């Protein structure tokens, strides 16, 4: 029974992670920029284009509990 619960939990976790990555990819402003391989012209454009790619690390307490970067 525990093995089945662990398997279901792993599948649900993987589905949640895939959904989160897909949502981030679709909402990424870099996708909609015509010249995405060029550097941004202004600092404001840099902030807009890089906002979706920032990764927030867990707090020290979260790291001690084994949480990973999301």
mmCIF file of the C-alpha atoms, coordinates in Angstrom:
data_MODEL
# 
_entry.id   MODEL 
# 
loop_
_atom_site.group_PDB 
_atom_site.id 
_atom_site.type_symbol 
_atom_site.label_atom_id 
_atom_site.label_alt_id 
_atom_site.label_comp_id 
_atom_site.label_asym_id 
_atom_site.label_entity_id 
_atom_site.label_seq_id 
_atom_site.pdbx_PDB_ins_code 
_atom_site.Cartn_x 
_atom_site.Cartn_y 
_atom_site.Cartn_z 
_atom_site.occupancy 
_atom_site.B_iso_or_equiv 
_atom_site.pdbx_formal_charge 
_atom_site.auth_seq_id 
_atom_site.auth_comp_id 
_atom_site.auth_asym_id 
_atom_site.auth_atom_id 
_atom_site.pdbx_PDB_model_num 
ATOM 1  C CA . UNK A 1 1  ? 0.000  0.000  0.000   1.00 0.00 ? 1  UNK A CA 1 
ATOM 2  C CA . UNK A 1 2  ? 2.819  2.433  0.889   1.00 0.00 ? 2  UNK A CA 1 
ATOM 3  C CA . UNK A 1 3  ? 4.477  1.793  -2.442  1.00 0.00 ? 3  UNK A CA 1 
ATOM 4  C CA . UNK A 1 4  ? 1.292  2.701  -4.292  1.00 0.00 ? 4  UNK A CA 1 
ATOM 5  C CA . UNK A 1 5  ? 0.905  5.903  -2.249  1.00 0.00 ? 5  UNK A CA 1 
ATOM 6  C CA . UNK A 1 6  ? 4.545  6.857  -2.959  1.00 0.00 ? 6  UNK A CA 1 
ATOM 7  C CA . UNK A 1 7  ? 4.072  6.215  -6.673  1.00 0.00 ? 7  UNK A CA 1 
ATOM 8  C CA . UNK A 1 8  ? 0.889  8.285  -6.826  1.00 0.00 ? 8  UNK A CA 1 
ATOM 9  C CA . UNK A 1 9  ? 2.578  11.071 -4.848  1.00 0.00 ? 9  UNK A CA 1 
ATOM 10 C CA . UNK A 1 10 ? 5.548  11.040 -7.249  1.00 0.00 ? 10 UNK A CA 1 
ATOM 11 C CA . UNK A 1 11 ? 3.247  11.197 -10.284 1.00 0.00 ? 11 UNK A CA 1 
ATOM 12 C CA . UNK A 1 12 ? 1.221  14.075 -8.825  1.00 0.00 ? 12 UNK A CA 1 
ATOM 13 C CA . UNK A 1 13 ? 4.406  15.961 -7.899  1.00 0.00 ? 13 UNK A CA 1 
ATOM 14 C CA . UNK A 1 14 ? 5.823  15.488 -11.392 1.00 0.00 ? 14 UNK A CA 1 
ATOM 15 C CA . UNK A 1 15 ? 2.553  16.672 -12.969 1.00 0.00 ? 15 UNK A CA 1 
ATOM 16 C CA . UNK A 1 16 ? 2.514  19.767 -10.739 1.00 0.00 ? 16 UNK A CA 1 
ATOM 17 C CA . UNK A 1 17 ? 6.132  20.571 -11.646 1.00 0.00 ? 17 UNK A CA 1 
ATOM 18 C CA . UNK A 1 18 ? 5.434  20.102 -15.365 1.00 0.00 ? 18 UNK A CA 1 
ATOM 19 C CA . UNK A 1 19 ? 2.369  22.342 -15.152 1.00 0.00 ? 19 UNK A CA 1 
ATOM 20 C CA . UNK A 1 20 ? 4.371  25.027 -13.334 1.00 0.00 ? 20 UNK A CA 1 
ATOM 21 C CA . UNK A 1 21 ? 7.183  24.899 -15.932 1.00 0.00 ? 21 UNK A CA 1 
ATOM 22 C CA . UNK A 1 22 ? 4.693  25.083 -18.796 1.00 0.00 ? 22 UNK A CA 1 
ATOM 23 C CA . UNK A 1 23 ? 2.911  28.049 -17.217 1.00 0.00 ? 23 UNK A CA 1 
ATOM 24 C CA . UNK A 1 24 ? 6.232  29.849 -16.733 1.00 0.00 ? 24 UNK A CA 1 
ATOM 25 C CA . UNK A 1 25 ? 7.225  29.152 -20.337 1.00 0.00 ? 25 UNK A CA 1 
ATOM 26 C CA . UNK A 1 26 ? 3.938  30.434 -21.737 1.00 0.00 ? 26 UNK A CA 1 
ATOM 27 C CA . UNK A 1 27 ? 3.994  33.554 -19.557 1.00 0.00 ? 27 UNK A CA 1 
ATOM 28 C CA . UNK A 1 28 ? 7.650  34.322 -20.314 1.00 0.00 ? 28 UNK A CA 1 
ATOM 29 C CA . UNK A 1 29 ? 7.798  37.802 -21.911 1.00 0.00 ? 29 UNK A CA 1 
ATOM 30 C CA . UNK A 1 30 ? 10.962 36.757 -23.765 1.00 0.00 ? 30 UNK A CA 1 
ATOM 31 C CA . UNK A 1 31 ? 8.790  34.516 -25.951 1.00 0.00 ? 31 UNK A CA 1 
ATOM 32 C CA . UNK A 1 32 ? 6.929  37.470 -27.391 1.00 0.00 ? 32 UNK A CA 1 
ATOM 33 C CA . UNK A 1 33 ? 9.908  39.704 -28.158 1.00 0.00 ? 33 UNK A CA 1 
ATOM 34 C CA . UNK A 1 34 ? 10.652 39.853 -31.878 1.00 0.00 ? 34 UNK A CA 1 
ATOM 35 C CA . UNK A 1 35 ? 14.423 40.072 -31.543 1.00 0.00 ? 35 UNK A CA 1 
ATOM 36 C CA . UNK A 1 36 ? 14.813 37.782 -28.540 1.00 0.00 ? 36 UNK A CA 1 
ATOM 37 C CA . UNK A 1 37 ? 18.455 37.024 -29.346 1.00 0.00 ? 37 UNK A CA 1 
ATOM 38 C CA . UNK A 1 38 ? 19.394 40.733 -29.043 1.00 0.00 ? 38 UNK A CA 1 
ATOM 39 C CA . UNK A 1 39 ? 20.168 42.529 -25.792 1.00 0.00 ? 39 UNK A CA 1 
ATOM 40 C CA . UNK A 1 40 ? 17.379 44.759 -24.414 1.00 0.00 ? 40 UNK A CA 1 
ATOM 41 C CA . UNK A 1 41 ? 17.616 48.446 -25.308 1.00 0.00 ? 41 UNK A CA 1 
ATOM 42 C CA . UNK A 1 42 ? 16.797 49.829 -21.869 1.00 0.00 ? 42 UNK A CA 1 
ATOM 43 C CA . UNK A 1 43 ? 17.223 48.763 -18.271 1.00 0.00 ? 43 UNK A CA 1 
ATOM 44 C CA . UNK A 1 44 ? 13.440 48.658 -17.900 1.00 0.00 ? 44 UNK A CA 1 
ATOM 45 C CA . UNK A 1 45 ? 13.181 46.164 -20.772 1.00 0.00 ? 45 UNK A CA 1 
ATOM 46 C CA . UNK A 1 46 ? 15.934 44.100 -19.153 1.00 0.00 ? 46 UNK A CA 1 
ATOM 47 C CA . UNK A 1 47 ? 13.951 43.926 -15.915 1.00 0.00 ? 47 UNK A CA 1 
ATOM 48 C CA . UNK A 1 48 ? 10.770 42.947 -17.738 1.00 0.00 ? 48 UNK A CA 1 
ATOM 49 C CA . UNK A 1 49 ? 12.490 40.276 -19.783 1.00 0.00 ? 49 UNK A CA 1 
ATOM 50 C CA . UNK A 1 50 ? 14.436 38.782 -16.885 1.00 0.00 ? 50 UNK A CA 1 
ATOM 51 C CA . UNK A 1 51 ? 11.626 38.825 -14.295 1.00 0.00 ? 51 UNK A CA 1 
ATOM 52 C CA . UNK A 1 52 ? 10.223 35.474 -15.408 1.00 0.00 ? 52 UNK A CA 1 
ATOM 53 C CA . UNK A 1 53 ? 13.586 33.715 -15.230 1.00 0.00 ? 53 UNK A CA 1 
ATOM 54 C CA . UNK A 1 54 ? 14.475 34.612 -11.653 1.00 0.00 ? 54 UNK A CA 1 
ATOM 55 C CA . UNK A 1 55 ? 14.730 31.596 -9.386  1.00 0.00 ? 55 UNK A CA 1 
ATOM 56 C CA . UNK A 1 56 ? 13.852 32.075 -5.741  1.00 0.00 ? 56 UNK A CA 1 
ATOM 57 C CA . UNK A 1 57 ? 15.772 29.845 -3.375  1.00 0.00 ? 57 UNK A CA 1 
ATOM 58 C CA . UNK A 1 58 ? 14.123 28.528 -0.216  1.00 0.00 ? 58 UNK A CA 1 
ATOM 59 C CA . UNK A 1 59 ? 14.891 30.142 3.119   1.00 0.00 ? 59 UNK A CA 1 
ATOM 60 C CA . UNK A 1 60 ? 17.461 28.657 5.494   1.00 0.00 ? 60 UNK A CA 1 
ATOM 61 C CA . UNK A 1 61 ? 14.644 26.924 7.356   1.00 0.00 ? 61 UNK A CA 1 
ATOM 62 C CA . UNK A 1 62 ? 13.301 25.532 4.097   1.00 0.00 ? 62 UNK A CA 1 
ATOM 63 C CA . UNK A 1 63 ? 16.748 24.263 3.101   1.00 0.00 ? 63 UNK A CA 1 
ATOM 64 C CA . UNK A 1 64 ? 17.174 22.596 6.485   1.00 0.00 ? 64 UNK A CA 1 
ATOM 65 C CA . UNK A 1 65 ? 13.839 20.851 5.923   1.00 0.00 ? 65 UNK A CA 1 
ATOM 66 C CA . UNK A 1 66 ? 15.040 19.596 2.538   1.00 0.00 ? 66 UNK A CA 1 
ATOM 67 C CA . UNK A 1 67 ? 13.075 21.921 0.259   1.00 0.00 ? 67 UNK A CA 1 
ATOM 68 C CA . UNK A 1 68 ? 14.552 22.499 -3.190  1.00 0.00 ? 68 UNK A CA 1 
ATOM 69 C CA . UNK A 1 69 ? 14.680 25.495 -5.487  1.00 0.00 ? 69 UNK A CA 1 
ATOM 70 C CA . UNK A 1 70 ? 11.328 26.069 -7.206  1.00 0.00 ? 70 UNK A CA 1 
# 
